[in-house]
Amino acid sequence: MKNRAAKLSVVTVVLAVSGCIDSKNTIDAAALLEERCGNCHSTAIPKNARKSKRAWEETVTRMIAKGARLSPEEKKALVRHLAKIYRH
């Protein structure tokens, strides 16, 4: 099992380095929005908002302070997603 996991990691790194996959896009930000944000409130709230990237950054930072559980990488992916889809 360890050998299989090691091989998978090597394949992932090779694909990322070769440009076949983008390591920034391995996080499903749309799923994060549904799963993490939807734990505390309706996802209709952010989906109906229109904000700049900076405003989304401030909002996500505020939500993390209130208890939202996001890693730094997840936060970046979520802010990028929100700013792209729900932009001002």
Beta strands, then each sheet from edge to edge (+ up, - down):
end
